[in-house]
Amino acid sequence: MRVLIFRVRPGRLVALALLLLAPVTAAAQPYSPPQPRRQFITISYDWLYTQPLHFAEHPLEDLLGVEVASAQLQDHEYETRDGSTRIDVIEFRRRSRGAGITLYPFGLRTGSTLGIRGSVENLPVIRIAFDGPGALDSYVLTDARAYDAAVGIFIADRSAGWGLGSHAFVTGGLGRIRSGLGDGSRYFAEGGGGLNSGPLGVQIAVKFAWNRLSEPVDHRFMTVPVTIRATVSF
């Protein structure tokens, strides 16, 4: 009876063991996708298109002190309910511009975080003519500018590098108005979202702002700007 003896070199045994263990080692290491860089500042340049809201009540009724209604089939837009005063809105300039900066104290990468935003924007140019009894013949607001400060929640789903990501936010805050008619105040709420690639982004937002001025009489008006923003973040 013959006994067969196979001689195996030690080096081959080590190589065979490594080949058998390699799949096990690879399976034990979970895949970790690259993470986007954390951002702390966003700077924006804004294009606004503003819609008036409840314009008959504010500012027209505030300015005249009587009820105002829309005029039907007339050459003027509004009139007092007794018909004694005709109101012609000569201009309500909807397009304006602004700029802003947002700070993220805890950084923004993915998920939600706190954001603090400061911005400046031009308010619409408003020219109104009154034809009837009363103390006012016209109302002109041509150089009003709002300085706003807001706090809110920002939610992001960003990608690493130049990959496409998205974000959304909701904020609320207070502002000061500077104008030739005098200073005023306002409060507002804003929400929106957008897309970003790397540090660059585009954003669309809607703001509901309640504005108050004290000249020529104490009055208020509501503006609803739809804003498109070009952003860069660091």
PyMOL commands that set and color helices and strands:
alter all, ss='L'
color gray80, all
select helices_A, chain A and resi 10-28+56-64
alter helices_A, ss='H'
color red, helices_A
select strands_A, chain A and resi 39-53+68-70+78-80+86-92+95-108+110-122+126-131+138-141+145-157+164-178+184-197+200-213+219-233
alter strands_A, ss='S'
color yellow, strands_A
deselect
rebuild
show_as cartoon
